[in-house]
């Protein structure tokens, strides 16, 4: 295991995550739900190496996966659970018999992730195993076996510093039984790992964990799933709503629109592309998120090629490509730039502030703005221009302060100077280009005379 990877914790401000040594941690995750279930060791290593090389620091994966993860074997034919007296898989009886068990494979992937410096946001189960609602299930959890299973998992990974527990799994909590199962699993994890790891909850689409669980004492930070059903990206509004909640807890969009997924799950609507995933990332980051998660439709599913549906039994246009090809789609390669910008401008000091803008545009041209230590950032999704109230940047009436402006290109990470100005009044900044896919970030830095 990597000797440098540190446990994560919530900063005292409640706004972001940090490592044990106090350095801020900007979460940049990739979605790999079927990683443990579908990939063999060589494939898993290739996946993890690629994502680490692209600048990701976290992967999100599920132990009991959605695609019949408890009734069909992994790449080596092994099942995660024994079958109980009822004939159903029993969460209280993980199958660890013999060499190369399902859990031996999970161990390998977890250890390999650490060797690449990657954290693992680990879902103990997909939500259909306690609330089928849709999908294959089966529903196998009770409050009693959820606690046993959680305790077992917590003990198994107690000493792995790079684990974050993610309860839930794309299903709502609709009954008292659902709440009891999730609470029991959260308690079991804490009993097993002694409180060594953060815990959060992955909600259904168009929702945040804060809807059901914000006040739950075990919930360390919120996760949003802005999802794949809304053609107009507006995840900043969900981040802003979480940011305003009390008590203060960090939040992030853990499942925004995936690159190359059909809009509204229907290929007739077209597909989300790299411009959409960039917009979701910068909208969230500049609205106060503690990080962001990217996803590709063929990668989360570890799809083998063009398929007509999630069953992957017929060729078609629901999935456009195999997961290996999808690893290098443009949006994936561009996510490193949002992390680099946020770290360089000290995201831990960021405060969302729409009043930095003297005016805004409606609809798809809507900008988001935030103040950071010593300046501000404005995301312009289609270029155009930003009219900024430079007087909003300073906290003191210092006469010798000016503002350096620059444009940051979310496609390449390159910056270009945009002039120096007095820190007062309203000024218009014209983006280097405009149009769909021509998004830019305007950066402003205060400059003081020596």
C-alpha positions as CSV (number, residue, x, y, z in Angstrom):
1,X,0.0,0.0,0.0
2,X,1.1,3.6,-0.7
3,X,2.9,5.0,2.4
4,X,1.8,8.5,1.6
5,X,-2.0,8.2,1.3
6,X,-3.7,9.7,4.4
7,X,-7.1,9.3,5.9
8,X,-9.7,12.0,5.1
9,X,-11.7,14.1,7.6
10,X,-14.0,17.1,7.5
11,X,-12.3,20.4,8.1
12,X,-13.5,22.3,11.2
13,X,-15.3,24.8,9.0
14,X,-17.6,22.1,7.7
15,X,-17.0,23.2,4.1
16,X,-14.5,20.8,2.7
17,X,-12.4,17.6,3.2
18,X,-8.8,17.5,4.3
19,X,-6.1,15.0,4.9
20,X,-4.8,14.1,8.3
21,X,-2.0,16.5,8.0
22,X,-4.4,19.4,7.4
23,X,-3.9,19.8,3.7
24,X,-7.2,20.5,1.8
25,X,-8.5,17.7,-0.4
26,X,-10.4,18.5,-3.5
27,X,-12.4,15.4,-4.4
28,X,-12.1,14.5,-8.1
29,X,-13.7,11.1,-8.6
30,X,-14.5,8.8,-11.4
31,X,-17.6,6.6,-11.5
32,X,-16.8,2.9,-11.7
33,X,-19.8,1.2,-10.2
34,X,-19.1,-2.2,-11.7
35,X,-15.4,-2.2,-11.1
36,X,-15.3,-5.1,-8.6
37,X,-17.9,-7.1,-10.2
38,X,-17.0,-7.1,-13.9
39,X,-13.2,-6.5,-14.4
40,X,-10.4,-9.0,-13.9
41,X,-7.2,-8.0,-12.2
42,X,-5.4,-6.9,-15.3
43,X,-8.4,-4.8,-16.5
44,X,-8.8,-3.3,-13.0
45,X,-5.2,-2.3,-12.9
46,X,-5.4,-0.7,-16.4
47,X,-8.5,1.2,-15.3
48,X,-6.9,2.5,-12.1
49,X,-3.6,3.4,-13.7
50,X,-5.4,5.4,-16.5
51,X,-7.6,7.4,-14.1
52,X,-4.7,8.2,-11.8
53,X,-2.7,9.4,-14.8
54,X,-5.6,11.7,-15.8
55,X,-5.5,13.4,-12.4
56,X,-8.4,11.7,-10.6
57,X,-7.8,11.1,-6.9
58,X,-10.9,8.9,-6.1
59,X,-13.0,6.2,-7.7
60,X,-16.5,5.3,-6.7
61,X,-17.3,1.5,-6.8
62,X,-19.9,-0.9,-5.4
63,X,-19.2,-4.1,-3.5
64,X,-22.7,-5.7,-4.2
65,X,-23.2,-4.3,-7.7
66,X,-26.3,-3.3,-9.6
67,X,-26.0,-5.7,-12.5
68,X,-27.1,-8.8,-10.6
69,X,-24.1,-8.4,-8.4
70,X,-25.2,-11.0,-5.8
71,X,-26.5,-13.6,-8.2
72,X,-23.9,-13.6,-11.0
73,X,-20.2,-14.1,-10.4
74,X,-17.3,-11.7,-10.9
75,X,-14.7,-12.0,-13.6
76,X,-13.6,-15.2,-11.9
77,X,-17.0,-16.7,-11.4
78,X,-17.1,-16.0,-7.6
79,X,-20.1,-14.7,-5.7
80,X,-19.9,-12.2,-2.8
81,X,-22.4,-13.9,-0.5
82,X,-23.4,-17.4,0.5
83,X,-27.0,-18.4,0.0
84,X,-29.0,-18.8,3.2
85,X,-31.8,-21.1,4.2
86,X,-34.3,-19.0,2.4
87,X,-32.5,-19.7,-0.9
88,X,-31.5,-16.0,-1.2
89,X,-28.0,-14.5,-0.9
90,X,-27.3,-13.7,2.8
91,X,-25.5,-10.4,3.7
92,X,-24.6,-11.9,7.0
93,X,-22.6,-14.6,5.3
94,X,-19.9,-13.2,2.9
95,X,-18.3,-16.0,0.9
96,X,-14.6,-15.9,1.7
97,X,-14.0,-19.7,1.2
98,X,-10.9,-20.8,-0.6
99,X,-8.4,-18.9,-2.7
100,X,-9.5,-16.1,-5.1
101,X,-12.8,-15.4,-3.4
102,X,-14.9,-12.4,-4.5
103,X,-13.5,-10.5,-1.5
104,X,-9.9,-11.4,-2.3
105,X,-10.5,-9.7,-5.6
106,X,-12.0,-6.6,-3.9
107,X,-9.0,-6.6,-1.7
108,X,-6.7,-6.6,-4.7
109,X,-8.5,-3.7,-6.4
110,X,-8.6,-1.7,-3.1
111,X,-4.8,-2.2,-2.6
112,X,-4.0,-1.4,-6.3
113,X,-6.0,1.8,-6.0
114,X,-3.9,2.8,-3.0
115,X,-0.7,2.1,-4.9
116,X,-1.8,4.7,-7.5
117,X,-2.7,7.2,-4.8
118,X,-6.5,6.7,-5.3
119,X,-9.1,6.8,-2.6
120,X,-12.0,4.4,-3.0
121,X,-15.5,5.6,-2.3
122,X,-16.9,2.2,-1.5
123,X,-20.6,1.5,-1.6
124,X,-21.4,-1.6,0.5
125,X,-24.3,-2.3,-1.7
126,X,-26.4,-0.9,-4.5
127,X,-29.8,0.4,-3.3
128,X,-31.8,-2.2,-5.2
129,X,-30.7,-4.7,-2.5
130,X,-32.9,-3.0,0.1
131,X,-35.4,-1.1,-2.1
132,X,-35.6,-2.7,-5.5
133,X,-38.1,-0.1,-7.0
134,X,-36.5,-0.8,-10.4
135,X,-33.7,-3.1,-11.5
136,X,-32.9,-6.7,-10.6
137,X,-32.4,-6.8,-6.8
138,X,-33.2,-9.0,-5.0
139,X,-34.0,-7.2,-1.8
140,X,-31.9,-9.1,0.7
141,X,-31.3,-6.7,3.5
142,X,-32.9,-6.4,6.9
143,X,-31.8,-4.0,9.7
144,X,-30.3,-7.0,11.5
145,X,-28.1,-8.4,8.6
146,X,-27.3,-4.9,7.4
147,X,-25.6,-4.2,10.7
148,X,-23.7,-7.5,10.6
149,X,-22.6,-6.9,7.0
150,X,-21.5,-3.4,7.8
151,X,-19.5,-4.5,10.8
152,X,-17.8,-7.2,8.8
153,X,-16.9,-4.7,6.0
154,X,-15.7,-2.1,8.6
155,X,-13.4,-4.7,10.2
156,X,-12.1,-5.9,6.9
157,X,-11.0,-2.5,5.7
158,X,-10.4,-0.8,9.1
159,X,-6.7,-0.3,8.4
160,X,-7.0,1.0,4.8
161,X,-6.8,4.8,5.1
162,X,-8.1,5.5,1.6
163,X,-11.7,4.2,2.1
164,X,-14.8,6.4,2.2
165,X,-18.0,4.6,3.0
166,X,-21.0,5.5,0.8
167,X,-24.4,4.2,1.9
168,X,-27.5,4.2,-0.3
169,X,-27.0,3.5,-4.0
170,X,-29.4,5.3,-6.3
171,X,-32.6,4.4,-4.4
172,X,-34.8,6.6,-2.2
173,X,-35.6,5.9,1.4
174,X,-39.4,5.5,1.3
175,X,-40.3,3.5,4.4
176,X,-39.2,3.3,8.0
177,X,-37.6,-0.1,7.1
178,X,-35.4,1.6,4.5
179,X,-34.2,4.1,7.0
180,X,-33.6,1.4,9.6
181,X,-31.5,-0.7,7.1
182,X,-29.3,2.3,6.2
183,X,-28.9,3.4,9.8
184,X,-28.0,-0.1,10.9
185,X,-25.4,-0.5,8.1
186,X,-23.9,2.9,9.0
187,X,-23.7,1.8,12.7
188,X,-22.2,-1.5,11.7
189,X,-19.5,0.1,9.6
190,X,-18.5,2.4,12.5
191,X,-18.5,-0.6,14.9
192,X,-16.2,-2.5,12.5
193,X,-13.7,0.3,11.6
194,X,-13.8,2.2,14.9
195,X,-14.7,5.4,13.2
196,X,-11.7,5.3,10.9
197,X,-13.5,6.4,7.7
198,X,-15.9,9.1,6.6
199,X,-19.5,8.1,5.8
200,X,-21.9,9.6,3.3
201,X,-25.0,8.6,1.2
202,X,-25.5,8.3,-2.6
203,X,-29.1,9.3,-3.4
204,X,-31.5,8.7,-6.3
205,X,-31.4,11.0,-9.3
206,X,-32.3,14.7,-9.0
207,X,-31.8,14.6,-5.2
208,X,-29.3,15.1,-2.5
209,X,-28.5,13.0,0.6
210,X,-29.5,16.1,2.5
211,X,-33.2,15.5,1.6
212,X,-33.5,12.6,4.0
213,X,-30.3,12.5,6.0
214,X,-28.7,15.9,6.5
215,X,-29.3,15.9,10.3
216,X,-28.2,12.3,10.7
217,X,-25.2,12.4,13.0
218,X,-23.4,9.7,11.1
219,X,-23.6,11.6,7.7
220,X,-20.2,13.4,7.4
221,X,-20.9,15.1,4.1
222,X,-23.6,15.3,1.5
223,X,-23.7,13.7,-2.0
224,X,-25.9,15.0,-4.8
225,X,-27.0,13.0,-7.8
226,X,-28.0,15.7,-10.3
227,X,-28.4,12.9,-12.7
228,X,-29.1,12.3,-16.4
229,X,-32.7,13.4,-16.9
230,X,-32.3,17.2,-17.2
231,X,-30.9,18.5,-20.5
232,X,-30.4,21.9,-18.9
233,X,-27.5,21.6,-16.5
234,X,-28.5,23.2,-13.1
235,X,-26.6,21.3,-10.5
236,X,-25.2,24.6,-9.1
237,X,-28.7,25.2,-7.6
238,X,-28.6,21.9,-5.8
239,X,-25.1,22.6,-4.5
240,X,-26.1,26.0,-3.4
241,X,-29.1,24.6,-1.5
242,X,-26.8,22.2,0.4
243,X,-24.3,24.9,1.0
244,X,-27.0,27.0,2.8
245,X,-28.1,24.2,5.1
246,X,-27.4,24.0,8.8
247,X,-25.5,22.4,10.3
248,X,-22.8,23.1,7.8
249,X,-21.6,20.0,5.9
250,X,-19.5,19.6,2.8
251,X,-21.4,18.6,-0.4
252,X,-20.5,17.5,-3.9
253,X,-22.2,16.3,-7.0
254,X,-21.4,12.6,-6.9
255,X,-23.3,11.7,-10.1
256,X,-23.9,14.5,-12.6
257,X,-24.6,13.8,-16.3
258,X,-22.3,11.1,-17.6
259,X,-20.4,11.8,-20.8
260,X,-22.0,10.0,-23.8
261,X,-25.2,9.0,-21.9
262,X,-28.5,9.5,-23.7
263,X,-30.3,12.6,-22.3
264,X,-33.2,11.3,-20.3
265,X,-31.9,7.8,-21.0
266,X,-33.4,8.0,-24.6
267,X,-30.9,8.0,-27.5
268,X,-33.6,10.0,-29.5
269,X,-32.8,13.0,-27.3
270,X,-29.1,13.0,-28.1
271,X,-26.2,12.6,-25.7
272,X,-24.5,14.6,-23.0
273,X,-21.0,15.5,-24.2
274,X,-17.7,17.0,-22.8
275,X,-19.2,20.5,-22.8
276,X,-22.0,19.3,-20.5
277,X,-19.7,17.5,-18.1
278,X,-17.4,20.5,-17.9
279,X,-20.4,22.8,-17.2
280,X,-21.5,20.5,-14.4
281,X,-18.0,20.4,-12.9
282,X,-17.5,24.2,-12.9
283,X,-21.0,25.0,-11.9
284,X,-20.6,22.8,-8.8
285,X,-17.1,23.9,-7.9
286,X,-17.9,27.6,-8.0
287,X,-21.1,27.1,-6.0
288,X,-19.2,25.8,-3.0
289,X,-18.8,22.0,-3.7
290,X,-15.9,20.3,-1.9
291,X,-15.1,18.5,-5.1
292,X,-16.7,16.8,-8.1
293,X,-17.4,13.4,-9.7
294,X,-17.1,12.7,-13.4
295,X,-18.7,9.7,-15.1
296,X,-18.8,8.0,-18.5
297,X,-21.8,5.9,-19.4
298,X,-19.6,3.0,-20.7
299,X,-17.1,3.1,-17.9
300,X,-19.5,3.0,-14.9
301,X,-21.1,-0.1,-16.4
302,X,-17.8,-1.5,-17.8
303,X,-19.7,-2.0,-21.0
304,X,-18.2,-4.2,-23.8
305,X,-19.4,-2.1,-26.8
306,X,-22.4,-0.5,-28.5
307,X,-25.5,-2.0,-26.7
308,X,-29.2,-1.3,-26.8
309,X,-29.9,-1.4,-23.1
310,X,-28.5,-2.0,-19.7
311,X,-29.0,-5.7,-20.2
312,X,-26.2,-5.5,-22.8
313,X,-27.7,-8.5,-24.8
314,X,-28.5,-6.7,-28.1
315,X,-26.5,-4.2,-30.2
316,X,-27.8,-0.7,-30.2
317,X,-27.3,3.0,-29.3
318,X,-27.9,3.1,-25.5
319,X,-24.1,2.6,-24.9
320,X,-22.0,4.0,-27.7
321,X,-18.6,2.2,-27.1
322,X,-16.6,-0.1,-24.9
323,X,-15.2,1.0,-21.6
324,X,-11.6,0.8,-22.7
325,X,-12.2,3.3,-25.5
326,X,-14.3,5.5,-23.2
327,X,-11.5,5.9,-20.7
328,X,-9.9,8.5,-23.0
329,X,-13.0,10.5,-24.0
330,X,-12.4,14.3,-23.9
331,X,-14.4,15.1,-20.7
332,X,-12.3,12.6,-18.7
333,X,-9.1,14.1,-19.9
334,X,-10.3,17.6,-19.1
335,X,-11.4,17.0,-15.5
336,X,-7.8,17.5,-14.2
337,X,-8.1,21.1,-15.1
338,X,-10.9,21.9,-12.7
339,X,-9.0,20.3,-9.8
340,X,-5.8,22.2,-10.8
341,X,-7.7,25.5,-10.9
342,X,-9.4,25.0,-7.6
343,X,-6.2,24.0,-5.9
344,X,-4.2,26.8,-7.3
345,X,-6.9,29.4,-6.3
346,X,-7.2,27.8,-2.8
347,X,-10.7,26.4,-3.1
348,X,-10.8,26.1,0.7
349,X,-11.3,29.9,0.8
350,X,-14.0,29.9,-1.8
351,X,-17.3,31.6,-1.1
352,X,-20.1,31.5,-3.7
353,X,-21.1,35.1,-4.5
354,X,-23.4,35.9,-7.4
355,X,-23.2,39.6,-6.6
356,X,-19.7,39.7,-8.1
357,X,-21.6,39.8,-11.4
358,X,-23.2,43.1,-12.2
359,X,-25.6,41.2,-14.4
360,X,-26.2,37.6,-15.5
361,X,-27.7,35.8,-18.5
362,X,-30.7,33.5,-18.4
363,X,-30.8,29.8,-19.5
364,X,-27.8,28.1,-21.0
365,X,-25.7,31.3,-20.7
366,X,-26.1,31.6,-17.0
367,X,-22.8,32.3,-15.2
368,X,-21.7,31.3,-11.7
369,X,-19.3,33.4,-9.6
370,X,-17.4,33.0,-6.4
371,X,-14.9,35.0,-4.3
372,X,-11.6,33.3,-3.4
373,X,-8.8,34.6,-1.2
374,X,-7.4,37.5,-3.1
375,X,-9.9,37.6,-6.0
376,X,-12.7,35.9,-7.7
377,X,-13.7,33.3,-10.4
378,X,-16.5,33.5,-12.9
379,X,-17.6,30.6,-15.1
380,X,-19.0,31.6,-18.5
381,X,-20.5,28.4,-20.0
382,X,-20.8,29.8,-23.6
383,X,-18.1,32.5,-23.5
384,X,-19.8,35.8,-24.3
385,X,-18.7,38.3,-21.6
386,X,-18.8,38.9,-17.9
387,X,-19.7,42.3,-16.3
388,X,-18.0,42.2,-13.0
389,X,-18.4,44.6,-10.0
390,X,-14.7,44.8,-9.1
391,X,-15.5,46.6,-5.9
392,X,-16.9,43.4,-4.5
393,X,-13.5,41.8,-4.5
394,X,-11.9,43.7,-1.6
395,X,-12.6,43.5,2.1
396,X,-10.7,46.7,2.9
397,X,-10.6,50.2,1.4
398,X,-6.9,50.0,0.3
399,X,-6.1,52.6,-2.4
400,X,-3.1,50.8,-3.8
401,X,-4.9,47.6,-4.8
402,X,-5.4,46.7,-8.5
403,X,-6.8,43.6,-10.1
404,X,-5.1,41.3,-12.6
405,X,-7.5,39.5,-14.9
406,X,-6.9,36.3,-16.8
407,X,-8.9,33.7,-18.8
408,X,-8.7,30.0,-18.0
409,X,-9.5,27.5,-20.7
410,X,-11.3,24.5,-19.2
411,X,-10.4,22.4,-22.3
412,X,-6.7,22.7,-21.9
413,X,-5.9,24.3,-18.6
414,X,-4.1,27.2,-20.3
415,X,-4.4,30.8,-19.1
416,X,-4.1,34.1,-20.9
417,X,-3.7,37.5,-19.5
418,X,-6.6,39.9,-19.7
419,X,-5.2,43.1,-18.3
420,X,-4.8,45.0,-15.0
421,X,-7.5,47.3,-13.6
422,X,-8.4,49.5,-10.7
423,X,-10.4,47.6,-8.1
424,X,-13.6,49.6,-8.4
425,X,-16.5,50.0,-10.6
426,X,-18.1,47.7,-13.1
427,X,-16.0,46.3,-16.0
428,X,-16.9,44.1,-18.9
429,X,-14.5,41.2,-19.8
430,X,-15.0,39.7,-23.3
431,X,-14.2,36.0,-23.5
432,X,-11.6,34.8,-26.0
433,X,-14.4,32.9,-27.9
434,X,-18.1,32.2,-27.8
435,X,-20.5,29.5,-28.7
436,X,-21.4,26.0,-27.5
437,X,-18.3,24.3,-26.2
438,X,-16.5,27.6,-25.8
439,X,-16.7,27.9,-22.0
440,X,-14.2,30.0,-20.1
441,X,-13.4,30.9,-16.5
442,X,-12.5,34.5,-15.8
443,X,-10.0,34.8,-13.0
444,X,-9.4,37.9,-11.0
445,X,-6.4,38.4,-8.6
446,X,-5.8,41.4,-6.4
447,X,-2.4,43.0,-6.8
448,X,-0.8,45.2,-4.1
449,X,2.1,47.6,-4.6
450,X,5.3,46.4,-2.9
